[in-house]
Amino acid sequence: MISRMLAGAALVAGLVAPAAAQAPVAYRVSFPSPEHRWMQVEVTFADVPAGPLQVRMSRSSPGRYALHEFAKNVFDVQVKDGRGRPLVAQRPNLHQWTVVGHDGTVVVSYRVFGDRTDGTYLSVDATHGHMNMPAALMWARGLEQRAARVEFVPPAGKTWNVATQLFPTGSPYVFTAPNLQYLMDSPTEVGAFTSRVFTVNDGKEPAQTVRIALHHDGSDGDADAFARDVEKIVRETMPIFGEYPRFDGGTYTFLSDYLPWASGDGMEHRNSTVLSSPGALRSPGQRAGILGTVAHEFFHAWNMERIRSKGVEPFNFDDANMSGELWFGEGFTSYYDALILQRAGLSTVESMLDDYSGVVNTVTQSPGRQFRTAEQMSQLAPFVDAAVSIDKTAWPNTFISYYTWGAAIGLAMDLSLRDITNGKVTLDDYMKLMWTEYGVPGMKAPPGVVAKTYTMEDLQGRLAQLSGDATFAREFFARYVQGHEVPDYTRLFARLGLVVRRRAPGAAWTGSATLAPNAGGLRVGTVAFESPLYKAGIAQDDQIVALNGVEVTTPQAVSDILAKQKPGAQVPVRFVRRSGGEPVTATLTLAEDPRVEIVPAETTGAAVSPEQMQLRRAWLASKSR
């Protein structure tokens, strides 16, 4: 049973000893009727100081930066004191229950609904309880440093197990956390899942355990193949940093839900990650995306969980969390996704270069780059990171994901370091330096706490230290991180014998807006600023009815017309305005498709020098063998 695999209750006792004088916050989580998508929670706050007790539901969640308002799914709240007498809780806002008149003990019971299987919310059904703790558990202001005890009660007649990074006890259903930060960062799967385990050892004893708790609709063979792939990713990631983190309790857990009703997501935590997808492990077409998420989230065990920006440490459960460094925390992690899969033999060089082509195209072509820097895009995370709003925005023209722009910066920094040092220094060395400067010291802090955080100045300073060139570091950050420029990827890739070229040279192009069939025409999606469609006066939700004198009702019809045109050609276009239904005739001046692809030079017939090939091999070669 996976809940029995993590030994070390004595270790936990040592970790929580400073708070032993105060009663832990005690939770009892049960599933009386899981098929109806709710669970029952009872939380007991003992040794409560005199005066009002502010009981809260979180508004945000570790690893997410936006507000999610978890209180909306809480209902049937009842409050009693230690003798079972009902208490009336005041509601100063939607997230708080203020309790007065207690006797030093407050017992709160409530039901909470959850029907979304991902890394952010709660999901309860007849097969499992999938818990992100901020979406499930109330907490009390002023008691954040207290330990917690959590007991899980499976539904009657079901043999559910528990998978979690919470610390175990002598009971397979009772776990502890040393403080609120750790508790809220500890997602938990309760259900009948498949388990796989392997150990890793970086030479710094003792060896550590990696667990996979897999809830899926596939076979044991699918589970075995997935576990083998996960192990390859885990082992290929470690050499980048030079060692594994010392996972609390010596264990790291992949909580993996691949189910038809799951939502695609990945969410990092200190000693675990949540992986979810509607895809199936048995489907080769979905394999790359699933494994890419595995690589991304495990990389976060170093970068984001222990190498941590000052902007998100400690995590604020009451408000949105803003950081200007997410281009590094999320973006550099995204850069390594494809590289780790290739190094581990789980994808091809062509697939990796295709991913990087998409990154370069997005950052190079997006209008958003002229309005905001990568630092400023990072600061917008609370607006875009699974944030919910119903009004349309101009994000496609004014925002570039810090994942994507950060991956482009990571790519440029890696290739630049290899360029100026002839391959002697790489981004792997930069990540290792960030780890030794900011990650390792954090091991001395209590679980759930990072003792030494970094700032933008620290990121630049470590690049100067590594490269030995403060001017290079200053200019790199000024131009590409806190400025609006794009690196010369053509030159940087050429050093490795790779060619950046137009993917459709000479092809006529109207812009990247989507065209969807709609009532005798084509409804236009978001129109990029300064694209040919934009310059012709065509806007989002307008409907194109004819191009070059030919009525069009499918995207393929437009492609057929464009195939006969050249860049610079001027063709008439008829469209109908969304507002008012006004028919308009305009002239569309076609451009050349600006998007690029990255390919090995030898596939173009060009010669590749031994030096170029050596630099390429050093970039792509496995580091775990």
BATI-371723 format. One line per field, with one value per residue (C-alpha): residue in one letter; z, y, x; residue number from 1. Coordinates in Angstrom, 3 decimals, padded with zeros to 6 digits, m for minus. Example, Ala and Ser with C-alpha at 12.3 -4.5 7.8 and 13.67 -1.06 7.14 Angstrom:
! residues 2
residu <- [A;S]
pz <- [007.800;007.140]
py <- [m004.500;m001.060]
px <- [012.300;013.670]
num <- [1;2]
! end
This chain:
! residues 625
residu <- [M;I;S;R;M;L;A;G;A;A;L;V;A;G;L;V;A;P;A;A;A;Q;A;P;V;A;Y;R;V;S;F;P;S;P;E;H;R;W;M;Q;V;E;V;T;F;A;D;V;P;A;G;P;L;Q;V;R;M;S;R;S;S;P;G;R;Y;A;L;H;E;F;A;K;N;V;F;D;V;Q;V;K;D;G;R;G;R;P;L;V;A;Q;R;P;N;L;H;Q;W;T;V;V;G;H;D;G;T;V;V;V;S;Y;R;V;F;G;D;R;T;D;G;T;Y;L;S;V;D;A;T;H;G;H;M;N;M;P;A;A;L;M;W;A;R;G;L;E;Q;R;A;A;R;V;E;F;V;P;P;A;G;K;T;W;N;V;A;T;Q;L;F;P;T;G;S;P;Y;V;F;T;A;P;N;L;Q;Y;L;M;D;S;P;T;E;V;G;A;F;T;S;R;V;F;T;V;N;D;G;K;E;P;A;Q;T;V;R;I;A;L;H;H;D;G;S;D;G;D;A;D;A;F;A;R;D;V;E;K;I;V;R;E;T;M;P;I;F;G;E;Y;P;R;F;D;G;G;T;Y;T;F;L;S;D;Y;L;P;W;A;S;G;D;G;M;E;H;R;N;S;T;V;L;S;S;P;G;A;L;R;S;P;G;Q;R;A;G;I;L;G;T;V;A;H;E;F;F;H;A;W;N;M;E;R;I;R;S;K;G;V;E;P;F;N;F;D;D;A;N;M;S;G;E;L;W;F;G;E;G;F;T;S;Y;Y;D;A;L;I;L;Q;R;A;G;L;S;T;V;E;S;M;L;D;D;Y;S;G;V;V;N;T;V;T;Q;S;P;G;R;Q;F;R;T;A;E;Q;M;S;Q;L;A;P;F;V;D;A;A;V;S;I;D;K;T;A;W;P;N;T;F;I;S;Y;Y;T;W;G;A;A;I;G;L;A;M;D;L;S;L;R;D;I;T;N;G;K;V;T;L;D;D;Y;M;K;L;M;W;T;E;Y;G;V;P;G;M;K;A;P;P;G;V;V;A;K;T;Y;T;M;E;D;L;Q;G;R;L;A;Q;L;S;G;D;A;T;F;A;R;E;F;F;A;R;Y;V;Q;G;H;E;V;P;D;Y;T;R;L;F;A;R;L;G;L;V;V;R;R;R;A;P;G;A;A;W;T;G;S;A;T;L;A;P;N;A;G;G;L;R;V;G;T;V;A;F;E;S;P;L;Y;K;A;G;I;A;Q;D;D;Q;I;V;A;L;N;G;V;E;V;T;T;P;Q;A;V;S;D;I;L;A;K;Q;K;P;G;A;Q;V;P;V;R;F;V;R;R;S;G;G;E;P;V;T;A;T;L;T;L;A;E;D;P;R;V;E;I;V;P;A;E;T;T;G;A;A;V;S;P;E;Q;M;Q;L;R;R;A;W;L;A;S;K;S;R]
pz <- [000.000;m001.032;002.201;004.086;001.928;003.593;006.885;009.398;011.927;014.294;011.810;011.716;015.493;015.397;012.723;014.616;018.104;018.517;018.202;020.522;023.367;021.281;020.137;016.404;014.153;013.612;010.384;009.682;005.972;005.038;001.947;002.995;m000.518;m003.031;m006.072;m005.396;m005.665;m002.101;000.989;004.686;006.656;010.406;011.770;015.442;016.635;020.239;022.659;020.927;022.567;024.035;021.591;018.089;015.922;012.198;010.236;006.542;003.169;000.896;m002.119;m003.953;m004.210;m004.238;m007.798;m009.054;m009.001;m009.596;m007.235;m007.284;m004.464;m002.999;m000.468;m003.229;m002.970;000.826;002.305;005.406;007.794;011.475;014.387;017.954;021.005;022.869;024.771;021.622;022.077;018.794;018.056;015.597;013.172;011.731;008.024;007.508;003.967;001.771;002.840;006.607;009.544;012.694;015.811;019.216;022.570;022.317;025.278;023.847;021.350;018.034;015.938;012.398;010.171;006.579;003.249;000.174;m003.425;m006.004;m009.575;m011.358;m011.530;m011.992;m009.971;m008.554;m007.424;m005.609;m007.292;m005.518;m007.192;m006.748;m007.756;m005.696;m003.681;m005.501;m003.173;m003.618;000.003;m000.373;m002.182;000.644;004.086;006.248;008.437;011.201;011.201;013.936;014.003;010.799;012.559;014.287;013.152;011.562;011.830;008.946;009.080;005.889;006.156;002.956;001.928;003.573;001.789;m000.324;000.062;m000.847;m000.175;000.362;m001.663;m000.350;000.633;004.110;006.766;007.730;011.161;012.422;010.709;006.899;006.968;009.377;008.327;009.685;008.462;010.420;009.505;007.313;004.372;004.128;004.647;001.864;m000.425;000.022;m002.564;m001.792;m003.764;m001.862;m003.962;m005.570;m007.643;m009.182;m007.462;m008.855;m006.930;m007.711;m005.816;m006.775;m005.365;m006.334;m004.128;m001.114;001.127;001.916;m001.306;m001.869;m003.007;m005.979;m005.946;m008.719;m007.722;m011.003;m011.459;m015.073;m017.245;m018.776;m018.179;m015.870;m018.963;m019.591;m015.973;m016.251;m019.444;m017.867;m014.786;m016.963;m018.805;m015.570;m014.192;m017.303;m016.869;m013.166;m013.774;m016.711;m014.717;m011.755;m013.553;m014.537;m010.851;m009.725;m007.062;m006.057;m003.491;m000.117;m000.255;003.090;004.413;001.585;m000.803;m003.939;m005.278;m008.743;m008.267;m011.773;m013.005;m016.673;m017.062;m019.713;m017.317;m016.041;m017.098;m018.491;m015.830;m013.981;m010.587;m008.712;m004.968;m002.639;m002.594;m005.129;m008.235;m009.600;m013.211;m014.928;m018.468;m020.394;m022.485;m022.148;m021.580;m024.221;m026.906;m028.636;m029.961;m026.426;m024.955;m025.744;m024.024;m020.952;m020.628;m021.301;m018.287;m016.187;m017.143;m016.454;m013.031;m011.782;m012.825;m010.493;m007.522;m007.862;m009.829;m008.121;m005.087;m003.658;m005.978;m005.238;m006.102;m003.272;m004.864;m004.031;m000.704;001.648;m000.376;000.371;000.612;000.986;m002.201;m005.675;m005.798;m008.124;m009.244;m011.983;m012.250;m013.587;m016.975;m015.107;m012.718;m015.268;m018.548;m018.019;m016.772;m020.039;m022.011;m020.346;m021.012;m024.580;m023.941;m021.110;m023.167;m026.019;m023.749;m022.117;m025.489;m025.189;m028.164;m031.301;m032.123;m034.801;m032.262;m029.895;m032.649;m033.682;m030.112;m030.101;m033.501;m032.014;m029.079;m031.335;m033.674;m030.829;m029.201;m032.460;m034.133;m031.211;m031.034;m027.239;m027.102;m027.953;m025.029;m022.158;m021.193;m020.014;m016.458;m016.886;m018.523;m015.434;m013.196;m015.072;m013.947;m011.537;m014.551;m016.793;m014.728;m014.850;m013.785;m014.623;m016.310;m018.806;m020.703;m023.802;m023.525;m025.924;m024.550;m027.946;m029.011;m025.708;m023.773;m024.313;m021.817;m019.427;m020.040;m023.734;m023.495;m020.610;m022.673;m025.479;m023.017;m021.576;m025.080;m025.870;m022.599;m023.102;m026.695;m025.813;m022.993;m025.264;m027.949;m025.892;m024.050;m026.946;m025.041;m021.744;m019.879;m020.392;m018.921;m016.952;m015.109;m014.490;m013.010;m010.874;m009.596;m008.780;m006.933;m004.800;m004.036;m003.328;m003.282;m001.028;001.848;001.912;003.123;006.538;006.834;008.204;005.636;003.508;003.979;001.700;003.716;000.915;m002.014;m005.134;m006.903;m010.447;m009.394;m008.125;m011.437;m013.308;m010.748;m011.041;m014.836;m014.439;m011.921;m014.162;m017.401;m015.825;m017.861;m016.005;m019.195;m021.012;m018.117;m017.806;m021.530;m021.762;m019.044;m020.305;m023.858;m023.506;m019.989;m019.077;m022.677;m025.844;m028.101;m029.494;m029.638;m032.962;m032.991;m036.538;m035.472;m032.189;m033.799;m036.594;m034.007;m033.537;m037.232;m037.144;m039.648;m038.906;m042.128;m043.366;m043.118;m046.163;m048.246;m050.896;m049.477;m049.334;m045.832;m044.376;m040.697;m038.095;m037.297;m037.202;m039.715;m038.683;m040.972;m040.014;m041.928;m045.465;m044.618;m042.288;m038.850;m038.053;m034.776;m033.044;m035.616;m034.839;m034.797;m038.083;m039.854;m043.430;m042.133;m039.549;m042.116;m044.378;m041.567;m040.724;m037.001;m034.666;m035.244;m038.652;m041.320;m044.585;m047.430;m050.506;m051.330;m054.752;m056.112;m054.920;m052.198;m049.307;m046.701;m045.532;m044.446;m047.204;m049.789;m048.514;m048.597;m052.213;m053.207;m051.349;m052.980;m056.321;m054.962;m054.145;m051.224;m052.066;m054.150;m053.556;m053.604;m052.980;m049.881;m048.928;m045.297;m042.933;m039.731;m036.540;m035.247;m037.346;m040.124;m042.448;m045.710;m046.545;m049.556;m048.999;m050.451;m048.711;m049.298;m048.783;m046.901;m046.821;m044.055;m041.432;m039.375;m039.210;m038.625;m037.180;m038.994;m039.019;m041.589;m043.185;m044.186;m046.344;m048.126;m046.173;m044.637;m040.863;m039.319;m036.641;m034.147;m034.873;m034.533;m031.285;m029.802;m030.918;m029.433;m026.129;m026.025;m026.809;m025.167;m022.172;m018.904;m016.922;m018.592]
py <- [000.000;003.322;004.991;002.533;003.047;006.187;005.272;007.716;008.758;009.475;011.978;013.737;013.938;015.703;018.105;019.206;019.151;022.958;023.096;020.130;022.340;023.373;020.951;020.234;021.242;018.005;017.209;014.309;013.918;011.418;010.410;009.487;009.801;010.234;009.562;012.915;014.769;016.046;015.112;015.843;017.697;018.185;020.330;020.822;023.830;023.219;025.422;028.466;031.777;033.891;036.153;035.701;032.890;033.662;030.468;030.771;029.096;029.877;032.101;030.912;027.751;026.932;026.825;028.937;032.701;033.749;033.805;030.744;031.522;028.021;029.063;028.957;025.159;025.010;024.456;023.139;024.798;024.081;025.403;024.088;024.561;021.843;020.769;020.432;023.670;025.394;028.666;031.352;032.363;035.849;036.304;039.522;038.333;035.304;033.527;033.857;032.545;034.541;032.501;034.141;032.777;029.553;027.703;027.315;024.680;025.300;022.443;023.296;020.754;021.357;019.737;020.717;019.989;019.114;017.889;018.871;016.502;018.691;020.330;023.171;021.973;019.127;016.064;013.523;010.620;006.915;006.098;008.528;011.676;013.900;016.747;019.984;021.054;024.770;023.689;021.304;022.383;025.386;026.890;029.474;032.752;032.848;029.066;028.827;027.460;024.648;021.079;019.370;015.865;014.592;011.435;010.098;007.900;005.924;005.254;002.278;m000.936;000.548;m000.381;002.993;003.776;007.129;008.730;012.006;013.851;014.343;012.513;009.043;007.683;004.184;004.256;004.021;006.678;009.229;011.740;014.889;018.188;020.418;023.700;025.268;025.974;022.306;021.144;023.331;022.223;018.518;017.249;013.857;011.033;008.694;005.806;002.457;003.460;001.540;001.892;001.777;002.514;002.939;004.329;006.932;007.626;010.532;009.265;011.231;008.578;007.544;006.585;008.135;006.664;007.801;006.683;006.732;006.670;006.088;006.413;005.494;003.276;001.300;m001.975;m002.969;m002.997;000.659;001.423;m000.400;001.460;004.790;004.041;003.222;006.518;008.470;006.865;007.892;011.490;011.514;010.185;012.528;015.603;015.102;015.754;019.247;020.226;017.738;016.104;015.369;017.544;015.861;015.192;015.542;012.009;010.753;010.336;012.029;011.157;011.485;011.749;010.822;010.879;010.002;009.648;010.614;013.117;014.634;018.080;018.595;020.021;019.682;021.211;021.130;020.685;020.369;016.560;015.615;016.687;016.353;015.194;015.024;014.576;013.312;011.427;007.753;006.178;003.564;006.239;006.978;010.250;011.538;010.182;013.162;015.656;013.450;012.899;016.561;017.463;014.860;016.429;019.945;019.210;017.143;019.903;022.137;020.052;022.185;025.247;026.870;024.604;025.128;027.701;030.197;033.816;036.272;037.188;033.837;032.948;032.560;031.774;034.003;032.046;035.207;037.010;036.634;035.972;038.136;037.636;039.259;036.191;033.584;033.755;031.985;029.761;028.582;029.522;027.956;024.865;024.838;025.129;021.976;019.950;019.078;018.903;016.379;014.175;014.183;013.490;010.654;009.065;009.698;012.039;012.876;015.816;016.791;016.900;019.012;021.465;021.702;022.717;025.362;026.632;027.259;029.117;031.329;032.038;033.012;035.440;036.865;037.388;038.328;042.004;041.727;041.984;045.682;046.470;044.482;042.814;039.247;040.572;042.440;039.428;037.420;039.967;039.419;035.796;036.459;037.564;034.607;031.569;029.720;032.951;033.161;036.094;036.371;039.506;039.355;040.640;041.725;039.136;037.569;040.966;042.240;039.185;036.460;033.617;033.755;030.003;030.605;033.808;032.323;029.208;031.476;033.306;030.020;028.772;031.992;031.957;028.341;028.862;032.176;030.619;027.750;030.288;032.627;029.786;027.303;024.887;025.012;026.714;025.961;026.646;023.408;025.164;028.187;026.016;024.213;027.545;028.753;025.476;025.729;029.418;029.323;025.750;023.883;026.409;025.903;022.346;023.793;025.377;023.601;021.623;023.912;026.893;028.279;030.139;031.959;033.425;035.166;038.432;039.703;041.192;037.776;036.115;038.655;038.461;034.684;034.971;037.476;035.187;032.125;033.782;035.951;038.838;041.356;043.341;040.296;039.557;043.157;043.502;040.128;041.085;044.645;043.532;040.243;040.114;043.726;044.919;044.071;042.621;039.108;037.304;036.419;032.818;032.306;032.973;031.078;027.930;028.137;027.507;024.048;023.349;024.100;026.300;028.747;029.260;030.307;027.341;028.391;030.680;032.603;031.634;034.314;035.002;036.952;036.637;033.931;034.570;031.502;031.293;029.325;028.444;030.437;030.967;031.317;032.810;032.610;034.197;035.731;035.026;037.378;039.538;040.298;043.957;045.089;041.795;041.943;041.349;044.114;046.596;045.773;046.803;043.300;042.781;039.917;038.374;040.007;037.557;037.137;036.181;036.479;036.669;037.655;037.526;033.965;033.207;031.349;029.163;026.974;027.671;025.338;027.599;030.485;028.314;027.358;031.022;032.005;029.152;030.954;034.311;035.798;038.005;041.626;040.784;042.886;041.012;042.254;040.970;041.288;040.962;041.855;043.780;042.069;045.343;046.429;043.877;046.477;044.949;046.164;045.737;046.308;045.459;042.827;043.149;039.728;039.273;036.408;033.883;035.050;031.852;029.827;026.270;024.927;022.015;020.314;021.987;018.657;018.141;021.276;020.058;022.375;021.134;020.831;021.307;018.952;021.827;022.476;018.803;018.533;021.495;019.982;016.575;018.157;019.986;016.950;014.097;012.250;013.331;010.302;007.649]
px <- [000.000;001.552;000.516;002.764;005.836;007.105;008.699;010.001;007.375;010.243;011.635;008.275;008.170;011.522;010.395;007.312;008.812;008.968;005.162;004.566;003.395;000.392;m002.240;m002.029;m004.879;m006.808;m008.664;m010.989;m011.770;m014.467;m016.441;m020.013;m021.418;m018.562;m020.756;m022.418;m019.077;m018.685;m016.717;m017.112;m014.441;m014.249;m011.435;m010.676;m008.722;m007.654;m005.706;m007.163;m006.170;m008.947;m010.718;m012.139;m010.785;m010.627;m011.229;m010.413;m010.717;m007.790;m008.244;m005.113;m003.050;000.700;001.985;m000.910;m000.769;m004.381;m007.334;m009.588;m012.031;m012.244;m014.894;m017.511;m017.747;m018.097;m021.558;m023.360;m020.905;m021.468;m019.395;m019.255;m017.075;m015.187;m018.309;m020.408;m022.350;m023.278;m021.518;m022.526;m019.795;m019.736;m018.979;m016.987;m016.245;m016.866;m013.682;m013.815;m015.825;m015.062;m015.830;m016.398;m017.540;m015.544;m014.052;m010.552;m011.672;m013.419;m014.779;m015.853;m017.576;m018.558;m019.136;m017.177;m018.109;m015.448;m015.719;m012.515;m009.556;m006.492;m003.730;m005.802;m009.199;m010.919;m012.380;m014.564;m016.338;m016.965;m013.364;m011.302;m010.851;m008.338;m007.434;m005.614;m005.524;m006.387;m009.558;m010.458;m009.228;m010.037;m007.319;m007.119;m005.263;m002.647;m002.211;m000.153;002.953;001.104;001.445;m001.551;m002.941;m005.055;m007.150;m008.729;m011.826;m012.541;m016.147;m017.792;m016.920;m014.104;m010.426;m008.972;m005.319;m003.621;m000.815;000.587;003.751;002.277;004.268;002.967;002.134;001.458;m001.924;m002.187;m004.904;m003.387;m000.728;000.883;002.299;004.699;003.005;000.334;002.658;003.575;m000.015;m001.380;001.450;000.594;m001.911;m003.391;m004.945;m007.288;m008.514;m007.781;m004.767;m001.882;001.500;005.022;008.243;011.935;014.911;017.497;020.925;023.178;026.017;024.838;023.366;020.772;019.054;015.634;012.342;010.266;006.627;004.059;000.391;m001.393;m005.152;m005.926;m008.064;m005.221;m003.411;m000.569;001.621;000.758;001.650;004.974;005.899;004.946;007.042;010.057;009.692;009.273;012.426;014.376;013.196;014.057;017.555;018.193;017.188;019.497;022.855;021.709;021.815;024.451;022.300;018.731;017.013;016.863;013.144;011.398;011.051;013.278;010.365;009.004;005.532;003.976;000.190;m000.939;m004.544;m005.048;m008.791;m011.357;m012.964;m009.688;m008.483;m005.005;m002.706;000.566;001.253;004.532;004.865;007.810;008.013;005.362;003.538;000.025;m000.227;m003.611;m004.809;m007.834;m005.289;m004.451;m001.035;m001.849;m002.171;001.166;m000.216;m000.747;002.482;004.726;002.450;002.090;005.842;006.591;004.474;006.303;009.645;008.387;006.951;009.878;012.309;010.298;011.470;014.591;013.498;010.459;010.132;013.622;015.189;012.467;011.733;011.246;007.900;006.265;007.886;006.167;003.076;000.085;m003.174;m005.256;m004.314;m002.860;000.880;002.966;006.557;008.590;010.821;008.395;010.127;012.944;010.989;008.437;010.095;013.533;011.722;009.762;013.008;014.283;011.094;011.959;015.713;015.358;013.022;015.523;018.491;016.549;015.804;012.079;011.795;013.730;015.959;013.449;010.635;012.715;013.683;010.048;009.170;011.893;010.750;007.329;008.877;010.984;008.064;005.769;008.174;009.490;006.115;003.859;002.855;002.859;006.637;006.547;004.238;005.715;008.988;009.420;009.592;006.311;004.638;005.592;003.917;000.642;000.408;m002.498;m004.555;m003.753;m002.731;m006.064;m007.727;m011.414;m013.122;m015.951;m014.971;m012.819;m009.288;m006.572;m004.146;m003.334;m001.954;m000.618;000.587;003.184;003.171;006.115;006.397;007.050;009.079;011.056;011.791;013.033;015.297;016.558;017.325;019.185;021.146;022.184;023.315;025.003;027.013;028.046;028.952;031.144;032.928;033.182;030.994;032.876;029.984;026.293;022.872;023.270;026.089;023.873;021.117;023.686;025.010;021.502;020.940;024.074;023.458;019.712;018.412;020.818;020.673;016.918;017.456;018.303;014.864;011.756;009.735;007.649;009.948;012.688;015.297;017.116;015.172;016.446;015.665;016.131;019.467;020.548;019.708;021.821;024.591;024.881;025.110;027.950;029.658;029.351;030.389;033.082;031.690;029.527;028.979;027.590;025.225;024.067;023.400;021.668;019.189;018.751;017.992;016.114;014.617;013.922;013.905;012.031;014.720;014.982;018.341;019.929;018.792;020.049;023.634;023.348;021.957;024.524;027.276;025.732;025.302;021.586;019.773;016.975;015.028;011.599;009.308;007.283;009.515;007.633;004.236;001.558;000.259;m002.661;m001.721;m002.205;m005.873;m008.091;m010.948;m014.038;m016.952;m020.032;m023.291;m022.005;m018.616;m015.629;m015.637;m012.271;m010.465;m008.056;m006.283;m002.643;m001.695;m000.079;m000.789;m002.184;m005.730;m005.328;m004.052;m007.010;m009.357;m010.583;m011.202;m011.983;m015.440;m015.865;m016.976;m015.071;m017.400;m015.157;m011.445;m010.100;m013.624;m014.270;m016.817;m015.195;m016.889;m013.989;m010.392;m009.221;m010.838;m008.712;m005.581;m006.304;m006.582;m003.414;m001.467;m001.861;m000.621;002.764;003.802;003.072;000.020;m003.066;m006.356;m009.895;m011.660;m015.321;m016.338;m019.171;m018.591;m019.626;m020.997;m023.950;m023.543;m022.005;m020.668;m017.149;m014.896;m011.183;m007.790;m005.689;m001.952;m000.402;002.878;005.357;004.863;007.423;007.478;010.668;011.767;015.010;016.673;020.087;022.306;023.182;019.540;019.800;022.918;025.230;028.464;028.775;032.210;033.593;033.461;029.783;028.954;030.891;028.992;025.686;026.466;027.473;024.135;022.007;023.898;022.501;024.084;022.898;025.037]
num <- [1;2;3;4;5;6;7;8;9;10;11;12;13;14;15;16;17;18;19;20;21;22;23;24;25;26;27;28;29;30;31;32;33;34;35;36;37;38;39;40;41;42;43;44;45;46;47;48;49;50;51;52;53;54;55;56;57;58;59;60;61;62;63;64;65;66;67;68;69;70;71;72;73;74;75;76;77;78;79;80;81;82;83;84;85;86;87;88;89;90;91;92;93;94;95;96;97;98;99;100;101;102;103;104;105;106;107;108;109;110;111;112;113;114;115;116;117;118;119;120;121;122;123;124;125;126;127;128;129;130;131;132;133;134;135;136;137;138;139;140;141;142;143;144;145;146;147;148;149;150;151;152;153;154;155;156;157;158;159;160;161;162;163;164;165;166;167;168;169;170;171;172;173;174;175;176;177;178;179;180;181;182;183;184;185;186;187;188;189;190;191;192;193;194;195;196;197;198;199;200;201;202;203;204;205;206;207;208;209;210;211;212;213;214;215;216;217;218;219;220;221;222;223;224;225;226;227;228;229;230;231;232;233;234;235;236;237;238;239;240;241;242;243;244;245;246;247;248;249;250;251;252;253;254;255;256;257;258;259;260;261;262;263;264;265;266;267;268;269;270;271;272;273;274;275;276;277;278;279;280;281;282;283;284;285;286;287;288;289;290;291;292;293;294;295;296;297;298;299;300;301;302;303;304;305;306;307;308;309;310;311;312;313;314;315;316;317;318;319;320;321;322;323;324;325;326;327;328;329;330;331;332;333;334;335;336;337;338;339;340;341;342;343;344;345;346;347;348;349;350;351;352;353;354;355;356;357;358;359;360;361;362;363;364;365;366;367;368;369;370;371;372;373;374;375;376;377;378;379;380;381;382;383;384;385;386;387;388;389;390;391;392;393;394;395;396;397;398;399;400;401;402;403;404;405;406;407;408;409;410;411;412;413;414;415;416;417;418;419;420;421;422;423;424;425;426;427;428;429;430;431;432;433;434;435;436;437;438;439;440;441;442;443;444;445;446;447;448;449;450;451;452;453;454;455;456;457;458;459;460;461;462;463;464;465;466;467;468;469;470;471;472;473;474;475;476;477;478;479;480;481;482;483;484;485;486;487;488;489;490;491;492;493;494;495;496;497;498;499;500;501;502;503;504;505;506;507;508;509;510;511;512;513;514;515;516;517;518;519;520;521;522;523;524;525;526;527;528;529;530;531;532;533;534;535;536;537;538;539;540;541;542;543;544;545;546;547;548;549;550;551;552;553;554;555;556;557;558;559;560;561;562;563;564;565;566;567;568;569;570;571;572;573;574;575;576;577;578;579;580;581;582;583;584;585;586;587;588;589;590;591;592;593;594;595;596;597;598;599;600;601;602;603;604;605;606;607;608;609;610;611;612;613;614;615;616;617;618;619;620;621;622;623;624;625]
! end
